[in-house]
Amino acid sequence: MKKIILSLMLLVSTSIVFSQHTEGEKILKKQHADTIPDGWKTGGIISVNFTQVSLTNWAAGGNNSISLNAITSLYANLKKGNSTWDNTLDLGYGLLKQGDEGLRKTDDKIDFMSKYGKKARKHWYYAGLVNFKSQMAPGYNYPDDSTQISKFLAPGYLLGAIGMDYKPNDAFTLFISPFTTKMTFVNDKKLADDGRFGVDAAVYDDFGVLITEGKRFRAEYGGYLRAILNKDLMENIKLQTKLELFSNYTEDPDHIDVNWEVLIALKVNKFVSATISTQLIYDHDVDIAVDRNDDGLIDGVGPRTQFKEVLGIGLTYKF
């Protein structure tokens, strides 16, 4: 009888210890899954796409063309204890030569972001963010290739924000800031005098004599939201998307500036893949010529939704 009782006690104690050990393992695994490990996480996509069309005695008509488009999207994120530091750099540049026309720019982008955060609770961080946007080369009002309508720092955008950052994992981040400064630079006298990109235009008298030069700088104060998702949808399909929203508290706060970018990389093999990138922009301060009847005549200027799509098949390196 004593042996039976002793055996039962040993069996019960072993079961308790085993169940406690198993439950402890589950808790540790859950804690590990819910946290981002310390250290650097780096990666990105570099893609170069080239296309050529050559026609000889082609009855259907058409033009010879050559195009080159390059996309670079890099990130370097550091987590150390309760602190995080995220950095991203997106570059894009494209050229097209069609028929007897000269080279034309089809894409041009510089977008750098640096964000530092200090943990507040669970997945929330107190954070500060700096973002810079511009372009590398002059842009022209094609087919007029002599009238320059943009260049480096014309426009240039510098944004600084303080707020909260939500980071449930290393694939998604949501930054919300009620205290944001957005600065617009137009480092070109003619563009500034024309009042491009939201700066104050030059003032002239009735005889066309310049009284006051156009402003080359504009500051806005408002609220800002930035969401980023960087995820492998499947084994050979990678998605990067970014949404930015800004509202100017002091001037038309109901007009929300929108910048939404999507990059999808479809891998064929180690180096060959297809990339699809889109960008949607709405900025109430940027006036765009309107041709409502598609007759080549300008009916007016005003803010409009801008959309760009680039599809390329070429050499891509993802890391």
N, C-alpha and C positions, 0 to 999 in steps of 0.2 A: 504493500500500500504506500509506504514511504517512497519507494522508487517511482511509483506512478505519479505521485504528487510532485516529486522533484523533477521528473521529466516534463510534466505539464508546465511547471514554473519556468524551466529552462526554455521550453518552446515559446511561451508567451513573451519572455524577456527578449529572446532572439528576434521575434516578430516585431516587437516595439522598436528595437534598435535598428532593424532593417528598414522599417517604415519611416523612422526618423531620418535615416541616411538618405533614403530615396526622396523624401520630401525636401530635404536640404539640397540635394542635387537639382531638383526641379526649380527651387527658389533661385539658386545660383545661376542656372541656365537662363531663367527668365530675366534676372538682373543683367546678365551679360548681353542678352538679346536686346534689352531696352536701352543700353548705353552704347555710345560711340567710343571705340578704343582710342587711347592717347596716341599721338604721333601725327606724322604728315600723311595726307592722302592726296596724291597727285594724278593727273591724267588729262586726256583731251583727245581731240580729233584734228588731224591735218589732212586736207584734201586739195588736190590739184586736178582740175578737169579741163580737157582740151577737145575742141570739136573743129572739124573742117568740112566744108562743102565745096566741091569742085565740079563745075558744069561745063560741058563742051557740046555745042550744037544740040542743046537740050530743048526739045520742041515745046515743053510745058512752060518754059521760061524760068526765071529765077536769077539769083546772084551768087557768085562765089563768096564764101565767108570763112573767116577764121575767128575763133573765140577762145579765150583762156580765162578761167575763173579759179580763184584760190580762196579757201576758207580755213581759218585756224581758230579753234576754240579750246582754251587751256584753263585748268583750274589747279590750285594748290591750297589745300585746307589743312590747318594745324589745330589739333586739340591737345591741351595740356591742363590736366586737372579740371578746374571749373572755368577755364578760359578757352575761347575758340577764336581763330583768325582765318577768315576765308578770303581768297583772292581769285578773280577770274579775269581773263583777257580774251576778247573776241575780236578777230581781224578778218576783213573780207576785201577782196579786190578782184575786179574783172575788167577785161578789155574785149572789144569786138571790132573787127574790120570786115566790112561788107562791100563788095563790088569795088568801085573806084573811090569810095569814101575813105577818109582817114580813120585812124584809130579813135574809137569812142569808149568812154568809160561806162561800164554796166553795173559795177558794184564798188563801194568804197566805204569802209567802216572801221572805226577804232572805238572800242568799248572796254574800259578797265574799271573794275570794282574791287574795293578792299573794305572788309567789314570785321570789326573786333567785337566780341561779346563776352560778358561775364555772367555766369550762371545765376539765375534768380531762384527758380524752383523747377524741378523735374526737367521738362523739355524747353523751358522758357529762359531767355537770356536778356540782360540789359545790353544794348548794342549801339554802336555808332558806325556809320557807313559813309564812304566817300566814293563817288562815281564820276568818271570822266568820259565824255563822248565827243568825237569829232570825225574828220576824214583826212586822208593822206594827200590827195592831189586835187587840183582845180576841177570844177564841174562846169559844163557849158549848157546853154539852152539850145540843144540840138533841134533842127539841123543847123542852127546858127552856132558855129564853133569858134566865134570870136568874142561873144558876150559871156563873160564869166559870171556865174551865178552863185558859186560857192568855192571854198578852198579850205586849207587847214586853219582851224580856229575861226572860220567864218562859214557856218557857225561852229562854236565850241560850247559844250555844256559841262558845268561842274556842279555837282549836287552833293550837299552834306546833310546828314540826317541823324537824329538821335531817337531811339525808341526801343521796342521789344522785338526779339527774334525768336521764332518758334522753330525748333529743330528736333523733330521726333526721330530722325535717322539721318544717315549721311547721303540720302538721295533727294531729300526735300527740305526746303527752308522757306519760311514766310516771315518777312520783315515788315513791321508796321511802325510808322513814325508820325506823331502829331506835330513834330517840330522839325521842319525841313526848309533848307535854303536852296533854291535853284538859281544858278547864275548862267546867263547867256552872254557869250562873247562874239562880237562880229569884228574881227581884226582886218577890216577892209573899208577904206573911206567911202567908196562908191556904194557898196552894199549897205553900209551904215547910214549914209545920206538918203538912200532909198527906203530906209525903215524896214529892211528885211529881218526876218526871224524874230519879230516882236520888239525890236529896239525902237526908240523914238527917232523919227525921220528928221532930216534937216528942215530948217525953216527959211523960206525965201520971201522977199518982198514982192510987190506987184510987178516989178521990172525983172524978176528972176535973179536978183542979186542975193547971194547967200548971207543970211543973218546969223544963223546958228547951225553948226555942223551937227550931223546925226550922231546919236549916242552909240558908242561901241560896247556898251555894257548894260545889262538889265538884271535886276535882282527880284526874285519872287519868293514869297514865304507862304508855306502851306503844309498840307498833309501828304504823305507818301506811302505807297504799298509796293512791295517787291516780292514776288513768288518765283522760285526756281525749282524745277524738277529735272534731275539728271539720272536716267534709269535705263537699264537694259530691258527692252520689252520682250525680246526673245534672245536666243543664243547669238544671232548675227544681226540684230536690229537694236540700235541704240537711239534713245530719244533725249534731247535736251530742249527744254522750253523755259521761257522767261516772260513774266508779265509785270509791267510797271504802270502804276497809276499815280497821278499827281494832281492835286487841287490847290489852286492859288486862293488863300483866304481873303486877300485884299482886293481881288479883281475877278469877278465872275467865277465864284467858287463852284457853281454848278457845271461849269465846263471842265470836264476831266480830261487831262492829257493822258493818252494811252500809247504804250509801246509794247507790242506782243511779238515775240520771236520764237520760231520753232525750227529746230534742226534735227533731221532724221538721217541716220547713216545705216545703209543696208550693205552688209559685208558679203562679197562674192567669194573671195579667198583672202589670203593674208594681206594683200596690198590693194586689190581691185575691189571697188565698191561703188555704190550710188549714193549720192547725197541729195536731200531735198530740204531747202531752207526757205522759210517765209518770214516776212516782217510786215506787221500792220501798225501804222502810226496815225494818231490824230492829235494835233497840237493846234489849239484855237488861236494861237498867236502867229501861226505861219500861214500867210496868204498864198493861194495857188490860183493861177489863171483858170477861168471856167469857160469851156466851149460847149454850151448846152445843145447846140444844133449840129455839132460835128462838121461844121463848114469851114473850119480854119480861122474863124473870127472870134476874138475874145469878147465874151459877154460881160465879164467882170472878174473880180478877184475876191477870194475869201477862203476861209479854212475848209479843207476837204480831207476825207479819209485817204491815206496813202497806203498802197499795198505793193509789195515786191515778192516775187517768187523766183527761185533759182534752182534748176534741176541739172545735176551733173553726174556723169559717169566717168570715173578716172581712177587715179592713184590716191588711196586713202590710208592713213596710218592712225590707228586707234590704240591708245595706251591708257 
